[in-house]
Amino acid sequence: MRLFAAVVPSAPAVRELRSAMVSLPKLDITWTDPADWHLTLVFFGDVPEDRRPALSATLADVAARTGPVRIHLSGGGHFDSRVLWAAVGGGIEGLHSLSQAIRKGATTANVDFDSRPFRPHLTLAFARRRHEHGTNDSPADIRPLADALTNFDSTPWNTDKLLLMSTRPGHSPSYTIEESWNLT
């Protein structure tokens, strides 16, 4: 089972972002389901069943030692010209500390994880390649959408739960909450 640790945006932040997205330019892209919106803290990938209890214990321990982090969604950005995301503002240092604590605990629990640097963001859309007449056309350029979100700021919220989520490719929503712990 492919697993990751995450926090989710508040309901008001989701409503505000959805409202801001209504006025975005229309492009041929794949939008993520708002029910799937989350901020990935650490991606573990396929975790063997025998390592799952150790991972759960690690996340419970991290959550018990970590208080809520006050953050908000702020502006937009993109990876290359193909992935559109909402940026995160506020207690970024707290999110980085939470991600680092989870990584340290996962290492101790002998659970592998993606070692790429943590970049807090909420993925909104993917540009897809268009297949016309047997050719691969370039995907839509999502940079104008990121520019259109420049002045967006959601209401701040406290991240009060640490979630262990799994991926369900081909389903909508694509992610399932497997376990959750209060950040105290």
N, C-alpha and C positions, 0 to 999 in steps of 0.2 A: 504494500500500500504506500503510495506517494504521500508524504506528510510534510507539513510546514507549520511553524509557529507564527501567529499573527495577532493583530488587534484590528478591530473594526471601527469605522467612523460612526458617530452618533446619528440617530434618526434625523435631527435637524440639519446636520451637515450634509447628509445624503439628499434631503429635500432641496436644500439651497443649491447644491451642485447640479442636481437634475434640472432645476429651474434655470440655472446659468447656461446649461448645455442646449436648451431649446433654441437659443439665438445663434448657436455656432453655425458656420458655413456647412452646407450639406455636401458630403464627399462619399465616395464609394469605399466605405471602411466597415470593419466589424466592431460593433460596440460591445463592451462587456455588460453583463446583466448587473444592475445595481444590487441585486440580492447577493452577488459575488464580491462586492467591493470590500477590500481589506488592505491592510499594510503588512506585507510579509516581513517578519523580523529575521527568521532563519529558515531556509529551505533544506529539508533533510533528504528528500528524494525517497527512494524505496527503502523502507526500514524493515529489516527482518522481524518477524513476530516475536522472536525471543529477546529482541532489544527494546521492544515497545514498553514493557513495564519500567525499565531503567529510564527511558526517555520521559515517560509520564511522571516518574518520581522527580526527575531533574526539573521539569517544568513546574511542578507543584512547589518545589523548594525555591526556585527562582521567584515565582509569584509571591510566595510568603515573605520574601525578603525585599520586595519591590513595591513601592507605592505607585499610585496612579500618576500618569504623565499628562500634563495639560498641553494639548496640541490643537491645531486647526488646519484646514486645507487652504492653501494660499497660492494662487496662480497655477500655471500649467507648464508643461515641459514635454520633451520627447527624447526617445532614444533613437538615434539616427533620424530618419524621417518616417519611420514605420510604426512606432509605438507612442501613443499619446497618454500622458498621465497628469494627474493633479499633484502639485507639490504639497509638502507638509511644512508647516511653520510652528512656531512656539517651542515646546520643550524637546527639540531635536536631540540635545545632549542626553536627555533621559531615555529616548528611544534607542540611541546608540549604546548606552549603558545596559539597557535591557537585552538588546541583541548580543552584546559581548558576554553577558552573564549566561545567556542560553548557550552560546557557542562553547564557553568554558565548561559548562555542565555537560553538554553533549560529548565533548572530548573525554571527560572523566567517565561518562557512561558508555563510552565506546560506540557512539552513534555518529556516523558520518554526516557531513553537511556541506553545502555549497560554500566555498571559501571566498567567493567574490565579495568585495567591500559592500557594506550595507548602505543602500541609497533609499531613504524613505520616500515612498511615492504610492499613489493609488492608480492602477492602470485603468484607463477609460476606453481605449480602442486600439485596434491593430489595423494598419493598412494591409490590404490583401492584394496579391498579384491577380491580375485579370488575364484570363486565357481566352484570347479571341483569335479565331482562324488558325489555331495550332501554334500561336506564338505566345511568348511570355512578355506581356507589357509591364512596364514599371508600375509599382503600386502607387496609389494616391499619396501625395505628400501631405502629411498631417501637421507640418509646421505652422500653417495659418491657424489651425485650431488651437495649438498651444499659445500662439500670440493672442488669440481672442480671449483666452482665460487669464491673461496677465494680471488684470485687476480684481480677479475673484478672491474673496476671503470668506470662509465659512465662520459660523459661530464656533468659538473654542469649546472643547469638551475634554473631560478627563477619561483617559483610557483606563477603565476599571477592571477589565478582564484580559487575561492571557489565554489565547485559544490554540489548541492543536487541531489543525484542519487537514482534510484529505482531499485529493483531487478526484474528480469523476469526469474524465474526458468524454465529450459527446453528450453530456447532460446539461440541462439548465434548470436550476443553478449548477455550476460546475464544481462547487466546493461544499463539503459537509463538515460541520463542527463535530469533532470526535470527542473532545474533552475541553473543559474550561476551568480556570482558576481565578479567583478574585485577586487583584493586585491590592495588597493591604498596606 
